[in-house]
Amino acid sequence: MTYFEFSAYLRFLLKSTNAHGVHSPFVFNYVTQCLSSKKKHSKDKSINVLLNSIAYFSAKSIWIAEGSKAQKIVKKYDSNLIWNTPPFDILFFEELDKKGFMTLLSEGKIHNDTIIFINSIYTNPQKHELWKELINIPGITVSMDMFHLGALSIRKEQLKQHFTIRI
């Protein structure tokens, strides 16, 4: 763990909460029924969150970078998923640029209930700054910082809120 990651983790622990600090019914249910699940599919926390989320949201259409470790694991886990066909229920990014993200939002490839995961949001200062820019985009209403990864959603019925959640 780099110095940046270590100091970021300490700050994360000071700010983070569990389900009892969450005042959004959508996020509270997600934390208590999905993120707190004892079901472990992998040693990688990000992969566990992804796989549990696929089941929790009954995802049908998914996008993960072709040939990535995450894609290989998910394909073994659920062979009924539809790959790379929008609108997407779940997207999982190892890397993301703001311009590409804005294109994704504007092209109608996601819907109100889409969950967008961004892996390793604390690996370096630049990636963390990009994460902070993404959560401030006006269309993003829900953002969840879980240290190992972040999740974004555009739920129109939800007031804009950011959550820092220990998993």
Number of C-alpha atoms within 10 A of each C-alpha: 8 10 9 12 17 13 11 18 16 11 11 17 13 10 12 17 16 15 18 9 12 17 11 15 10 12 20 17 14 17 19 13 14 22 23 16 14 10 12 13 15 12 8 11 17 21 22 19 23 24 21 21 18 22 12 13 15 12 18 17 19 23 20 19 15 11 8 11 11 19 18 13 14 17 12 8 13 13 9 10 16 15 16 14 12 16 16 22 23 25 20 23 18 14 11 15 12 13 9 10 11 13 11 12 15 10 10 11 14 20 17 11 15 21 26 22 23 21 23 20 24 22 17 14 13 11 18 15 12 15 24 13 11 19 22 14 11 9 15 20 19 22 25 18 21 23 23 19 22 24 20 21 23 22 18 14 8 14 12 17 14 17 21 20 22 18 16
